[in-house]
Amino acid sequence: MNITVTGSAETYLAELLEKQNVEGIAVRMFVTQPGTPYAETCLAYCRPDEVVEDDVVMKKEKVTFYFEKNSLPYLEEATVDFATDRMGGQLTIKAPNAKVPKVSDDSPMEEQINYILYSDINPGLSSHGGEVKLIELVEEETGHIAILQFGGGCQGCSAVDMTLKDGVEKTLVERIQGLVGVRDVTDHTVTDNAYYK
């Protein structure tokens, strides 16, 4: 389990727990809608009677954490931190695998594609207000083709062909064994939000 809780975050959470005045209260960490673009990483109070049998436990010096078993793959490499500022401070949770779990070469091809789209490609497209998502995977004689759909600033954008061929397809084909190409099913006649018209 590769989850980091910084010392400042642990101290901050310990102070919050103390204010609850409940013997044995801990912190529960989980992901809602894991593996989707809508995934949210959450922390909540966990009273002793709320512990679930298959929870995974991490005991720190000041705080005990309970992790929902199903959320664990999505919490890999997560970091909980507390940074002080003029207003007091802010607790932050960074969970890079919440939207798509970390994948390996033997993960299903759809998971590998989604992981690269959400972790590598979409962050670059988001600067133009765009995104791309996998619609389906089709098998042809030469290999698998990823059917993609662009949205936001990419839909109707005049540079989308270049983005698709030089960026998205090149990255995916290089990194995923058995994938031979991508196809765009976006209706690019709709140019309302296009970054370049």
Disulfide bonds with the S-S distance in Angstrom:
none
